[in-house]
Amino acid sequence: MSTAIQPAATAEETAAIMGAMEALWPKPVLVVEEPAATREPTWRFSGRWWSLPLPMRRDRPYR
């Protein structure tokens, strides 16, 4: 099996074929993963009376 094309392509046909191949050929995609940003520890209201759910804050002090 021969890969030669008869008659030979003109300069315009060669340019059109190469342009089509360039447009249709898949291009490699580079994926650069950035390191995950570390969060600064934040102060939380743990253990404070105002951090309790509302029903728990409704305790009656006079029982």
C-alpha positions, 0 to 999 in steps of 0.5 A, a space after each residue: 500500500 502506497 501513501 503517495 498521492 498522485 498527482 502531487 498536491 499544489 502548494 495551496 492544497 498542501 497548505 489547506 491540508 496542513 491547516 486542517 490537520 493543525 486545526 483538528 489535531 488534539 493539542 496537549 493540555 497541561 494541568 497545573 495544580 496549585 497547592 491547597 491554601 491553608 487556612 489560619 485557625 480562627 477563634 471560635 465561641 466554643 464553651 460560651 453561653 451564647 454558643 448554645 442552641 436557643 432551647 438550651 439557653 431557656 433554662 429557668 434559673 429559679 427551679 
